[in-house]
Amino acid sequence: MASDLSVAEESSFHRAEPDGAGGSRVHDSVVNVLGSRILGGVYQPGDMLPREEELCAMLGVSRTSVREAVKVLSAKGLVEARRRVGVRVLSRDDWRLLDPVVLSWHPDIQNDGELVSGLVEARRIFEPAAAELAARRATGSDLAAIEAAFNSMRDSIPHDLDGVCRADLAFHRSVIAASHNVVLKGLIGMLEAALSASFRLTNTLMEAQSRALTAHQNVLEAIRLRDTAGARNAMNRLLDIAAEDLHTN
């Protein structure tokens, strides 16, 4: 593999290399590498990407793979391709940062203070509203899903960190699903990416999860009691705890 790739990037290519025909896997790896370099600041807004032939040589791939990757990056708002000019990195304001695929390309999200703060602020905007709607609209099966996620979270503390994280994701996903709002449900992917970033950011994660357990229970109980204002307030408190944990790590 070309020496211009980092160890992590080379690993990505090796994992994606086909056992037979696997051009799409190589194409995905090109997208991941270029997306990671853009989100990681190797290529800054306003910069021109290396020319097509240079990228082919750097990444050890075909022109077709590079062109297809540029199309994906363009669709996600990261770059703009112009004939006889080249491919320019767009302003961060144009990036589709609510897209979990775009967030997954970030190589060092824990040190991107602006993005992390933005994700927390976005959660503050829509999660309390989702909890309020869930208190009004949740069905019996919705409540069962939220409760099952809470119970799994509780039972995983303090011995199973991965289990706690999975249960935490399931809890928030279930609350949003219980809102029965099609637009909010479309944000579940972004929420999961934001929560995953939060998990990577918090050094004392199990401690943080234990502290937040009561706050999760308060959300569940308010939804169960059809207390719309209480559900909104409980979710706001839960997000307060999440923000405190992020800012103290």
C-alpha positions as CSV (number, residue, x, y, z in Angstrom):
1,M,0.0,0.0,0.0
2,A,1.2,3.5,-0.7
3,S,3.5,5.0,1.9
4,D,1.3,8.2,2.0
5,L,-1.3,6.3,4.0
6,S,-1.1,6.4,7.8
7,V,-1.1,3.1,9.8
8,A,-4.8,3.5,10.5
9,E,-5.6,4.3,6.9
10,E,-3.6,1.3,5.7
11,S,-5.5,-0.9,8.1
12,S,-8.7,0.4,6.7
13,F,-7.7,-0.6,3.2
14,H,-6.5,-4.0,4.3
15,R,-9.8,-4.7,6.0
16,A,-11.6,-3.7,2.9
17,E,-9.5,-5.5,0.4
18,P,-11.6,-8.2,-1.5
19,D,-11.3,-11.9,-1.3
20,G,-12.3,-11.7,-5.0
21,A,-14.0,-8.8,-6.7
22,G,-14.5,-6.1,-4.2
23,G,-14.2,-2.7,-6.0
24,S,-17.0,-1.3,-3.8
25,R,-15.0,-2.1,-0.7
26,V,-12.0,-0.2,-2.0
27,H,-14.2,2.7,-3.0
28,D,-15.6,2.8,0.6
29,S,-12.1,2.9,2.0
30,V,-11.2,5.8,-0.3
31,V,-14.2,7.7,0.9
32,N,-13.3,6.9,4.6
33,V,-9.7,8.0,4.1
34,L,-10.6,11.3,2.3
35,G,-13.5,12.0,4.7
36,S,-11.2,11.4,7.7
37,R,-8.6,13.8,6.3
38,I,-11.1,16.5,5.7
39,L,-12.9,16.2,9.1
40,G,-9.5,15.8,10.8
41,G,-8.1,19.0,9.2
42,V,-5.5,17.6,7.0
43,Y,-7.4,19.2,4.1
44,Q,-8.9,22.5,5.4
45,P,-12.0,24.4,4.0
46,G,-10.9,26.2,0.9
47,D,-8.0,23.8,0.2
48,M,-7.9,21.9,-3.1
49,L,-7.6,18.2,-2.8
50,P,-4.6,16.7,-4.6
51,R,-5.2,16.1,-8.3
52,E,-6.8,12.9,-9.4
53,E,-3.6,11.2,-10.5
54,E,-1.9,12.2,-7.3
55,L,-4.7,10.7,-5.2
56,C,-4.5,7.5,-7.3
57,A,-0.8,7.2,-6.6
58,M,-1.1,8.1,-2.9
59,L,-3.9,5.7,-2.2
60,G,-3.0,3.0,-4.6
61,V,-6.4,2.9,-6.3
62,S,-8.0,3.5,-9.7
63,R,-9.3,6.8,-11.1
64,T,-12.8,5.2,-10.9
65,S,-12.5,4.7,-7.1
66,V,-11.3,8.3,-6.6
67,R,-14.1,9.7,-8.8
68,E,-16.8,7.7,-7.0
69,A,-15.4,8.7,-3.6
70,V,-15.5,12.4,-4.6
71,K,-19.2,12.0,-5.6
72,V,-20.0,10.7,-2.1
73,L,-18.1,13.5,-0.4
74,S,-19.8,16.0,-2.7
75,A,-23.2,14.6,-1.7
76,K,-22.3,15.0,2.0
77,G,-21.4,18.6,1.5
78,L,-17.7,18.2,2.1
79,V,-16.3,19.1,-1.3
80,E,-17.2,20.7,-4.6
81,A,-15.8,19.4,-7.8
82,R,-15.3,21.6,-10.9
83,R,-14.1,20.8,-14.3
84,R,-10.6,22.0,-15.1
85,V,-10.4,23.5,-11.5
86,G,-10.3,20.5,-9.3
87,V,-11.9,19.4,-6.0
88,R,-12.2,22.1,-3.3
89,V,-13.0,21.5,0.4
90,L,-16.2,23.4,1.3
91,S,-16.8,25.4,4.4
92,R,-17.8,23.4,7.5
93,D,-21.2,25.1,7.4
94,D,-21.9,23.1,4.3
95,W,-21.0,19.7,5.8
96,R,-23.8,17.3,6.6
97,L,-22.8,17.0,10.2
98,L,-26.1,15.5,11.3
99,D,-25.3,12.5,9.0
100,P,-23.9,9.7,11.2
101,V,-21.8,8.5,8.2
102,V,-20.1,11.9,8.1
103,L,-19.5,11.9,11.9
104,S,-18.1,8.4,11.6
105,W,-15.3,9.7,9.4
106,H,-14.0,12.0,12.2
107,P,-10.6,10.7,13.3
108,D,-10.4,12.6,16.6
109,I,-13.9,13.8,17.6
110,Q,-13.0,14.0,21.3
111,N,-10.6,16.9,20.5
112,D,-13.1,18.8,18.3
113,G,-14.6,21.1,20.9
114,E,-16.8,23.0,18.5
115,L,-18.4,19.8,17.1
116,V,-18.8,18.2,20.5
117,S,-20.5,21.3,21.9
118,G,-22.7,21.5,18.8
119,L,-23.8,17.9,19.3
120,V,-24.7,18.5,22.9
121,E,-26.7,21.7,21.9
122,A,-28.5,19.7,19.2
123,R,-29.5,17.1,21.7
124,R,-30.8,19.8,24.0
125,I,-33.0,21.1,21.2
126,F,-34.8,17.8,20.2
127,E,-34.5,15.2,23.0
128,P,-36.6,17.1,25.6
129,A,-39.2,17.6,23.0
130,A,-39.1,13.9,22.0
131,A,-39.5,13.0,25.7
132,E,-42.5,15.3,26.0
133,L,-44.2,13.8,22.9
134,A,-43.4,10.3,24.2
135,A,-45.2,11.1,27.4
136,R,-48.2,12.0,25.3
137,R,-48.1,9.3,22.6
138,A,-46.2,6.3,23.9
139,T,-47.9,2.9,23.4
140,G,-47.6,0.0,25.7
141,S,-44.9,-1.5,23.5
142,D,-43.0,1.8,23.4
143,L,-43.0,1.9,27.2
144,A,-41.8,-1.7,27.3
145,A,-38.9,-0.9,25.0
146,I,-37.9,2.1,27.1
147,E,-38.1,0.1,30.3
148,A,-36.2,-2.8,28.9
149,A,-33.4,-0.5,27.9
150,F,-33.3,1.1,31.4
151,N,-33.3,-2.3,33.1
152,S,-30.5,-3.4,30.8
153,M,-28.5,-0.3,31.7
154,R,-29.1,-0.8,35.4
155,D,-28.1,-4.5,35.3
156,S,-24.9,-3.8,33.4
157,I,-23.6,-1.4,36.1
158,P,-20.9,-1.7,37.2
159,H,-19.4,-4.7,35.5
160,D,-20.3,-4.4,31.8
161,L,-19.2,-1.1,30.2
162,D,-20.1,-2.1,26.6
163,G,-23.5,-3.3,27.8
164,V,-24.2,0.0,29.6
165,C,-23.3,1.9,26.4
166,R,-25.5,-0.3,24.2
167,A,-28.4,0.1,26.7
168,D,-28.0,3.8,26.9
169,L,-28.2,4.1,23.1
170,A,-31.3,1.9,23.2
171,F,-32.9,4.0,25.9
172,H,-32.6,7.3,23.9
173,R,-33.5,5.6,20.7
174,S,-36.7,4.2,22.3
175,V,-37.7,7.5,23.7
176,I,-37.4,9.2,20.3
177,A,-39.3,6.3,18.6
178,A,-42.1,6.7,21.2
179,S,-42.5,10.3,20.1
180,H,-44.1,9.0,16.9
181,N,-42.7,12.0,15.1
182,V,-41.3,11.1,11.8
183,V,-38.8,13.9,11.7
184,L,-37.5,13.3,15.1
185,K,-37.2,9.6,14.3
186,G,-35.0,10.6,11.4
187,L,-32.5,12.1,13.8
188,I,-31.8,8.8,15.6
189,G,-28.7,8.1,13.6
190,M,-27.2,11.5,14.6
191,L,-28.1,10.9,18.2
192,E,-26.4,7.6,18.2
193,A,-23.3,9.1,16.7
194,A,-23.4,11.9,19.3
195,L,-23.8,9.4,22.1
196,S,-21.0,7.3,20.8
197,A,-18.7,10.4,20.7
198,S,-19.7,11.2,24.3
199,F,-18.8,7.7,25.4
200,R,-15.3,8.1,23.8
201,L,-14.9,11.5,25.5
202,T,-15.8,10.4,29.1
203,N,-12.8,9.0,30.8
204,T,-14.7,7.9,33.9
205,L,-17.6,6.5,31.9
206,M,-18.9,3.9,34.3
207,E,-18.9,6.5,37.1
208,A,-20.8,8.8,34.8
209,Q,-23.3,6.2,33.8
210,S,-24.0,5.3,37.5
211,R,-24.6,9.0,38.2
212,A,-27.0,9.3,35.3
213,L,-29.0,6.2,36.1
214,T,-31.5,7.9,38.4
215,A,-32.0,10.6,35.7
216,H,-32.8,8.0,33.1
217,Q,-35.3,6.4,35.6
218,N,-37.0,9.8,36.1
219,V,-37.4,10.1,32.3
220,L,-39.0,6.7,32.2
221,E,-41.4,7.3,35.1
222,A,-42.5,10.7,33.7
223,I,-43.3,9.1,30.3
224,R,-45.1,6.2,32.0
225,L,-47.2,8.7,34.1
226,R,-48.0,10.8,30.9
227,D,-46.4,13.8,32.6
228,T,-45.3,15.8,29.6
229,A,-43.7,18.7,31.5
230,G,-42.0,16.2,33.8
231,A,-40.6,14.2,30.9
232,R,-39.2,17.3,29.3
233,N,-37.6,18.5,32.6
234,A,-36.2,15.0,33.3
235,M,-34.6,14.8,29.9
236,N,-33.1,18.3,30.3
237,R,-31.7,17.2,33.7
238,L,-30.2,14.1,32.0
239,L,-28.6,16.2,29.4
240,D,-27.2,18.5,32.1
241,I,-25.5,15.6,33.6
242,A,-24.1,14.5,30.2
243,A,-22.8,18.0,29.6
244,E,-21.2,18.1,33.0
245,D,-19.4,14.8,32.4
246,L,-18.1,16.0,29.1
247,H,-16.7,19.3,30.5
248,T,-15.0,17.7,33.4
249,N,-13.1,15.1,31.3
